[in-house]
Each structure stands twice: as structure tokens, then as C-alpha cells.
Amino acid sequence: MEETKTKGQELAEELFWSAPHIAKKAPAQIEEADRFCEGYKKFLDRGKTERECVRYAVELLEENGYRPFDEKGSYGPGDKVYTVNRGKALIATTFGTESLEKGVRINGAHIDSPRLDLKPAPVYEKDELSYLKTHYYGGLRKYQWGATPLAIHGVAVRKDGTTVEICIGEKEGDPVFCITDLLPHLAGKQSERPLKEGLRGEELNLVIGSVPYQDEEVKEPFKLLALQLLHEQYQITEKDFFRAEIEIVPAVKAVDVGLDRSMIGAYGQDDRVCAYTGLMAEIETVKPAHTTVTILTDKEEIGSAGDTGLDSDYLLHYIEDLAAMEGVPVRKVLRASVCLSSDVNAAFDPTFPDVFEKRNACQINHGCVLTKYTGARGKSSSNDARAELMAQVIQIMEEEGVYWQAGEMGKVDEGGGGTIARFVARMDIETVDLGVPILSMHAPFELASKLDVLSAYKAFKVFYR
């Protein structure tokens, strides 16, 4: 016998809303998400630095018919191009059927992640151990980087001008590296430190050796042997570190997490999860109405500074080139454009509920997260999307059956964070954040739901279509 609903129950169904758990509402997507995320895991393993992400992205783009952009060229609907900014940022485009006067559709994600960089003069020895000195990059929790296997990635330019790629700790049989921490038996004083000082910046020293060069006359034999081994493998000297960009990252592969394999655990999912899903949506776009502009950018974790970050004008210059090719004023293009600032948000963590305002927190397995504003406390340094733009993006997703939710970055007074949105919005482009909920954000090992990854990809795809 069918249960009769009360008037109140019917009204509640009409007026209330909450984002459903995807596995309950659409269990068929579990297998689809699992398949999609195999490529995502490969992207994470191939791209542990921004340079590596760009290199692998170019491989994928060229395999799918993209060619280097020529500002003096001529392109028609469906043509696909890309351009690389200094090896560390990338823009890809599929040309649309509409005039640029109607704007472009932008999807921007960042490919840098919190890490340890080497100092300019990093190699030293102390008490019969050889080390590398590091300088942390981005908003990481320093104590999380001790006593865990780490790898060395980067590039160095030799005296003769040739560039060498450095990668140690990723291949089978490679050594890994480590920052030591105190044993609990002797950590009484250290344990009294505030958590943020559990390991201090100048204690993030990477152990790279413990055997000396065999020569009694050498003053620093442990340092010398380390440099000799690097020279044998990469033909670099100590002076070449001043001409290098070398990063220390976790020596872990992307893996399935949970008995149900429903999550992915990996380093750098903030924000390579949006970079990969956005890139796949770009690649699969065919003759869109609006020309697409997919950005994989650098330096977001330190405020988007520098010539490869979005606080520079490289995106503006690219759109200026597009506008010039069609003879359209660039202001008209910018004003008519829409951007998804594709970045992650903090997923509600039941272990630490006190920092979240649960009604306005995103949850894993409830879909991609639409974030109207970011910033800190009083929306400082935020882009706050207009209601009209929120309505437009929500309508696109709901018409196409994309699972989505809304979220904030924790309680109002707990802190907050920023994205690239404000730098795009500063160009007079309507912008809103849309991304994936992440657990343990900025840790060396972050968690994301496969279902949410799939939802982000679907959202970006219908946004372009």
C-alpha cells in the first residue's frame, strides 16, 4: 500500500534541498568513475612538478591533434592549439563557431603544489652525514614532511648552457631521501612546541648520504662524495645549483584508498585533480559554440606571483592575440567571457568537525563543489561571484545531470584560502570557483573521491559544450 504524504512532507520536498550521495543516487557511476580515474592516477604520477605536468599535458594534446599556437595563423571552428609559457604553464584552445565578441569559455587550474624547494647553495655535511638544505613552498604543515620517503625532481642548467632533467626516487630500484625526526623517547622538549613548529623550517634538512669520499686530505668528504655521485649521473657541480630549480616531493605513487577503492590517495591533488579533469574536457570538446581557453597555471600556492602565475599578463596577452586574429576589440572579448576557476575545496572531515560549519561544507561523494567566494574571514582577497553567474553555472550542470554541491572553506573565523579567481576577475571576466572536495588538503598524501573527480570532469565538459 502506497504511503500518503502529508501536506508538510510534500512542501518539504518542494522547498528543501541537499546534495545527494552519488553512490546512492547513481550507483552506475561508481564503475565509470573507477575507469576514468585510471588516467588521472597516471597523470599524478607523471606530473609531480609543474614542468612535468606541462610536458605530459603537451604529449596528450599532441596525441589528440593539437598544434602549437601561431598568432599569425588562421583557425576555424574545431581547430585545436596550445601554447606553453616558459615550460611551467600552458593554455589550450578549441576554436568555436561563435564570434569572439560573444566571449570565450575559460577553465583555469593550477599545477603547482606545496613542496620543498632546494636553497641556492643546498649541499652540506654535518657530523658525518650529507644533507640538502630546503626552503618550503606554499602553505604546508612542516611536521608532515618528516620521516617520510621523498624524491628529488627538477632541472639544472650547466655552465655550457645545456639543461639536464633530474629525477631520483621514482623508478624501481631508486634510492629515496628523508628528513629525520626525533624518537619519542627524546622528544620531550620538542613535544612541547606548538604543532606548527613540530618541525621548523631550518630543520627540514634532507639526508642524502652517510659515507665519505675516500681521501684523508679532503675537508668535507661526505659532501664531496654526494657531489661526485650527482656529477657522475647528471654532470653537474655545486655551482650548477645556482642555475637550477629542484623540488623535493613525496616518493609515493597514486593509489586507490579504502576496501571499496572509492578514493584516490596521492600527492599534489590540489590542484592537479582539476588540471586533469579540465584537460580531458578540453581534449574531448568538438566544435564548441564558444572558443575554449583551458589554463594549467603555476605559482597559485604562493599567490600566483611571477611570470608563470596568473597575476602576470600571459593570459591577457593570449586573449589579445585571439582577438587580434579576428579583429575584435579585446575588451569586448573579456567582458563577454566566463571563467571556471577550477580549484579544490576542503571536504568535511568527521574527525575534525569543529573547524567546519557543516551546513555549508562540501562532502566527498556528493559531486563537484561550486564555491561562490573564497578568501579569508571577511572574504578578504576573494572573488565573490554574482548570483546571475551562479544561476548560469547551476543551470548548465542540472540540465546535463551533473552532480554538484556548494561549499565554503571552513568556519568564517577559522581561516580560509584563495584561488586564481580574483586574478581572472580583475580582467573584467565573470568568474566562479568549481572543483573537487579534498581530505587532508596540502598534506604529502591527499584524498579525493573518484565519484567527485568524475563529476568535475562532467561539469567542465558540459561547460565547454
C-alpha positions in Angstrom: 0.0 0.0 0.0 1.4 3.4 -1.1 2.1 5.7 1.8 0.2 9.0 1.7 2.4 12.1 2.2 1.3 14.9 4.4 1.0 18.4 3.1 4.0 19.3 5.1 6.1 16.4 3.6 5.1 17.5 0.1 6.0 21.1 0.9 9.4 20.0 2.4 10.1 18.0 -0.8 9.4 21.1 -2.9 11.4 23.6 -0.8 14.3 21.7 0.9 17.4 20.7 -1.0 20.6 18.8 -0.2 23.2 17.4 -2.5 22.7 13.6 -2.7 25.4 10.9 -2.2 26.2 9.9 -5.8 26.7 6.2 -5.0 23.2 6.1 -3.5 21.5 8.1 -6.3 23.5 6.9 -9.3 25.4 3.7 -8.4 26.2 3.1 -12.1 28.7 6.0 -11.9 30.9 4.0 -9.5 32.4 1.9 -12.3 32.5 4.8 -14.7 34.5 6.9 -12.1 36.9 4.0 -11.5 37.7 3.7 -15.2 38.1 7.5 -15.6 40.5 7.7 -12.6 43.0 5.3 -14.1 44.2 8.0 -16.4 44.1 10.5 -13.6 46.4 8.4 -11.5 48.8 8.2 -14.3 48.7 12.0 -14.7 49.5 12.4 -11.0 52.5 10.0 -11.2 53.8 11.6 -14.4 53.4 15.2 -13.2 54.8 15.7 -9.7 56.1 19.2 -10.6 54.6 21.9 -12.8 57.2 21.3 -15.5 56.4 17.6 -15.6 52.6 18.4 -15.7 53.1 20.6 -18.7 55.3 18.1 -20.5 52.8 15.3 -20.1 49.9 17.6 -21.0 51.6 18.5 -24.2 52.0 14.8 -25.0 48.3 14.2 -24.5 47.3 17.3 -26.5 49.5 16.5 -29.5 48.2 12.9 -29.5 44.8 14.4 -29.9 45.5 16.8 -32.7 46.6 20.0 -31.0 49.4 22.0 -32.6 51.4 25.0 -31.3 49.5 28.3 -31.5 50.7 30.7 -34.2 49.4 34.3 -33.5 49.8 35.0 -37.3 47.8 31.9 -38.3 44.2 31.4 -39.3 41.9 29.0 -37.5 38.4 27.7 -37.9 35.8 26.0 -35.7 37.1 22.8 -34.2 40.8 23.7 -34.7 42.9 22.9 -31.7 46.0 24.7 -30.5 48.2 25.1 -27.4 50.9 27.4 -26.1 53.5 26.9 -23.3 54.7 29.6 -21.0 58.3 29.1 -20.0 57.8 25.3 -19.6 55.7 25.8 -16.4 52.3 26.9 -17.6 50.1 26.0 -20.6 47.0 27.2 -22.4 45.0 25.0 -24.8 42.1 26.1 -27.1 39.4 24.6 -29.3 38.1 27.3 -31.6 34.3 27.8 -31.5 31.6 28.6 -34.1 30.6 31.9 -32.4 32.5 35.2 -32.9 34.9 36.1 -30.1 32.6 39.1 -29.5 30.5 36.6 -27.6 33.4 35.8 -25.3 35.5 32.7 -24.6 34.9 30.0 -22.1 37.8 29.7 -19.7 38.7 26.8 -17.4 41.8 27.6 -15.2 43.5 25.2 -12.8 46.9 25.4 -11.1 49.6 22.6 -11.4 51.9 23.7 -8.6 51.6 22.1 -5.2 53.1 22.6 -1.7 56.6 21.1 -1.6 60.1 21.7 -0.5 62.5 23.6 -2.9 66.3 23.4 -2.6 68.1 26.5 -1.4 70.5 28.0 -3.9 73.5 26.6 -2.0 71.9 23.4 -0.6 74.7 20.8 -0.3 76.5 20.4 3.1 77.7 17.9 5.6 77.4 17.8 9.4 78.7 15.2 11.8 79.3 12.6 9.2 76.1 12.9 7.3 75.5 14.8 4.0 72.4 16.9 3.5 70.4 19.2 1.2 69.0 22.4 2.7 65.4 23.2 1.7 63.0 26.1 1.7 59.3 25.2 1.9 57.0 26.4 -0.8 53.3 27.1 -0.2 51.1 26.5 2.7 52.3 23.2 4.0 52.3 21.8 7.6 56.0 21.2 8.1 55.8 18.4 10.6 54.1 16.2 8.0 57.3 16.1 5.9 59.5 14.4 8.4 60.2 10.7 8.5 58.6 10.0 5.1 60.2 8.9 1.8 60.9 11.8 -0.5 62.1 12.1 -4.1 64.2 14.8 -5.9 62.7 16.3 -9.2 63.9 19.3 -11.2 66.2 20.8 -13.8 69.7 22.3 -13.8 71.4 24.4 -16.4 75.1 23.5 -16.8 77.8 26.0 -17.5 77.7 25.2 -21.2 74.0 26.1 -21.4 72.6 22.6 -21.6 69.8 21.6 -19.4 69.6 18.3 -17.5 66.4 16.8 -16.0 66.9 15.4 -12.5 64.6 12.7 -11.0 65.7 10.4 -8.2 63.4 8.3 -6.1 60.6 7.4 -8.5 61.9 4.5 -10.6 62.1 0.9 -9.3 65.4 0.5 -7.5 66.0 4.2 -7.0 67.1 5.4 -3.6 64.8 7.8 -1.7 65.5 10.5 0.7 64.3 11.5 4.2 64.0 14.3 6.7 64.7 12.9 10.1 62.6 13.5 13.3 63.2 12.8 16.9 62.3 9.5 18.6 59.5 9.9 21.2 61.9 8.8 23.9 64.0 12.0 23.4 61.3 14.4 22.1 60.0 15.8 25.5 61.0 19.4 24.7 60.1 19.1 21.0 56.6 17.8 22.0 56.0 21.0 24.0 56.4 23.1 20.8 53.2 24.4 19.1 52.2 21.9 16.4 53.2 24.3 13.6 56.8 24.2 15.0 56.9 20.4 15.4 59.5 20.7 12.7 60.9 24.1 11.9 61.8 25.4 8.5 65.6 25.1 9.1 65.1 21.5 10.4 63.7 20.4 7.0 67.1 19.0 6.0 67.2 16.2 3.5 69.6 13.3 4.3 71.4 12.3 1.1 74.3 10.2 2.3 76.4 8.8 5.2 79.6 7.5 3.5 82.7 9.8 2.9 84.9 10.2 -0.2 88.0 8.1 0.5 90.7 10.8 0.8 92.0 11.8 4.3 93.1 15.2 2.9 89.6 16.3 1.9 88.0 18.6 4.5 84.3 17.7 3.6 84.4 14.1 2.4 80.7 13.4 2.9 79.7 16.4 0.9 82.2 15.6 -1.8 81.0 12.0 -2.3 77.4 13.3 -2.6 78.5 15.8 -5.2 80.6 13.2 -7.0 77.6 10.9 -7.4 75.5 13.7 -8.7 78.2 14.7 -11.1 78.6 11.1 -12.4 74.8 10.8 -13.1 74.0 14.4 -14.2 77.3 16.1 -15.0 76.5 19.0 -12.6 78.7 20.7 -10.0 77.9 22.6 -6.8 77.8 25.9 -8.8 75.1 24.5 -11.0 72.6 24.5 -8.1 72.5 28.3 -8.6 71.2 27.6 -12.1 68.6 25.0 -11.0 65.0 24.5 -10.0 64.9 21.4 -7.9 61.9 20.3 -5.8 61.5 17.7 -3.1 58.2 15.8 -3.3 56.8 12.6 -1.7 58.1 9.4 -3.3 54.7 7.8 -3.4 52.5 6.7 -6.3 48.8 7.5 -6.7 46.9 4.6 -5.3 43.3 3.5 -4.5 42.2 4.0 -0.9 39.7 2.1 1.0 38.4 -1.5 0.9 35.9 -0.3 -1.7 38.7 1.5 -3.7 36.4 4.5 -3.8 39.1 7.2 -3.2 42.4 8.1 -4.6 45.4 8.9 -2.4 48.3 10.9 -3.8 50.5 13.9 -3.6 49.5 17.1 -5.4 45.8 16.5 -5.9 45.4 20.2 -5.1 45.1 21.2 -7.8 46.1 18.6 -10.4 42.7 17.0 -9.9 41.1 20.0 -11.7 44.0 20.3 -14.1 43.5 16.7 -15.4 39.7 16.9 -15.5 39.8 20.2 -17.2 42.4 19.0 -19.7 40.3 15.9 -20.5 37.2 18.1 -21.0 39.2 20.3 -23.3 40.5 17.4 -25.4 37.1 15.9 -25.9 35.5 19.2 -26.9 34.5 19.3 -30.6 33.4 22.5 -32.4 32.0 24.3 -29.4 29.9 27.4 -29.7 32.3 29.5 -27.7 36.1 29.2 -28.1 37.7 27.4 -25.2 40.7 28.6 -23.1 42.0 25.9 -20.8 44.7 27.0 -18.5 47.2 25.0 -16.5 49.0 27.6 -14.4 51.8 27.9 -12.0 52.5 29.7 -8.7 49.0 29.7 -7.2 50.3 28.3 -3.9 52.3 31.5 -3.4 49.8 34.0 -4.6 50.0 33.4 -8.4 53.1 35.6 -8.5 55.8 35.6 -11.2 55.7 35.4 -15.0 54.1 31.9 -15.0 51.4 32.8 -12.4 48.1 34.3 -13.2 49.0 37.6 -11.5 51.1 38.2 -14.6 49.6 39.1 -18.0 50.3 36.0 -20.0 46.6 35.0 -20.2 45.6 38.5 -21.2 48.3 38.5 -23.9 46.9 35.2 -25.3 43.4 36.5 -25.4 44.7 39.7 -27.1 46.3 37.5 -29.8 43.0 35.7 -30.3 41.1 39.0 -30.5 43.6 40.5 -33.0 43.2 37.5 -35.3 39.5 38.1 -35.6 39.7 41.9 -35.5 37.6 42.1 -32.3 38.3 44.6 -29.5 39.9 42.6 -26.7 37.6 44.5 -24.1 34.6 43.0 -25.8 36.0 39.5 -25.6 36.9 39.8 -21.9 33.6 41.4 -20.9 31.6 38.6 -22.6 33.7 35.7 -21.3 33.0 33.3 -18.4 35.6 31.5 -16.3 35.5 28.5 -14.1 38.4 28.9 -11.6 38.9 25.2 -11.1 40.3 24.6 -7.7 39.6 22.3 -4.8 37.8 22.9 -1.6 38.1 21.4 1.9 35.9 18.3 2.3 34.1 17.9 5.6 36.2 15.7 7.9 34.2 13.9 10.6 37.4 13.5 12.7 37.8 17.3 12.9 34.2 18.7 12.7 34.9 21.8 14.9 36.6 23.8 12.1 33.7 23.3 9.6 30.2 24.8 9.5 28.6 21.6 8.3 25.6 23.1 6.6 28.0 24.9 4.3 30.7 22.4 4.0 31.2 20.1 0.9 31.4 16.4 1.4 33.1 13.7 -0.5 30.9 11.6 -2.9 28.4 14.4 -3.3 29.8 15.9 -6.5 31.9 18.7 -7.7 31.8 21.8 -5.4 30.7 25.2 -6.5 32.3 27.9 -4.3 30.7 31.3 -4.6 33.6 33.0 -2.8 36.9 32.1 -1.2 39.2 34.4 0.8 39.7 34.6 4.5 37.4 35.7 7.2 35.6 38.8 5.8 36.1 37.4 2.2 39.5 39.0 2.1 41.2 38.5 -1.3 38.2 36.8 -2.7 36.3 36.8 -5.9 32.6 36.8 -5.0 30.6 35.5 -8.0 27.3 37.3 -8.9 24.0 35.5 -8.3 23.4 35.6 -12.1 26.6 33.7 -12.8 25.8 31.1 -10.1 22.4 30.6 -11.7 24.0 30.1 -15.1 26.5 27.5 -14.0 24.0 25.6 -11.9 21.6 25.5 -14.8 24.2 24.1 -17.1 25.0 21.3 -14.7 21.4 20.5 -13.8 20.3 20.4 -17.4 23.1 17.8 -18.1 22.6 15.8 -14.9 25.9 16.7 -13.3 26.1 16.1 -9.5 27.2 19.3 -7.7 27.2 20.8 -4.3 28.1 24.1 -2.7 30.8 24.7 0.0 32.9 27.1 2.0 36.4 26.7 3.3 35.6 26.1 6.9 34.1 28.3 9.6 34.2 32.0 8.9 36.8 32.8 11.6 38.9 29.7 11.2 41.0 30.9 8.2 40.3 30.4 4.6 42.2 30.5 1.3 42.3 32.0 -2.2 42.4 30.8 -5.8 43.2 32.2 -9.2 39.6 33.5 -9.5 40.4 37.1 -8.4 43.2 37.4 -11.0 40.9 36.4 -13.8 38.0 38.5 -12.5 40.4 41.5 -12.4 40.4 41.3 -16.2 36.6 42.0 -16.3 35.8 38.3 -16.7 32.9 36.7 -14.9 34.5 34.1 -12.7 33.4 31.4 -10.2 35.2 28.6 -8.4 34.3 25.0 -9.2 36.4 22.0 -8.2 36.7 18.8 -6.1 36.4 18.3 -2.3 39.7 17.1 -0.8 40.6 15.5 2.5 44.0 16.3 4.1 44.5 19.1 1.6 48.1 20.3 1.3 49.4 17.2 3.0 52.0 15.0 1.3 49.2 12.4 0.7 45.7 13.9 -0.1 42.4 12.0 -0.6 39.8 12.6 -3.3 36.6 10.7 -4.1 36.6 9.1 -7.6 32.9 10.0 -8.0 33.7 13.7 -7.3 36.6 13.6 -9.8 34.2 12.2 -12.4 31.6 14.9 -11.6 34.2 17.7 -12.1 35.1 16.3 -15.5 31.5 16.1 -16.5 30.9 19.7 -15.2 33.8 21.1 -17.2 32.8 19.1 -20.3 29.2 20.5 -20.3 30.5 24.0 -19.6 32.5 23.8 -22.8 29.8 22.1 -24.8 
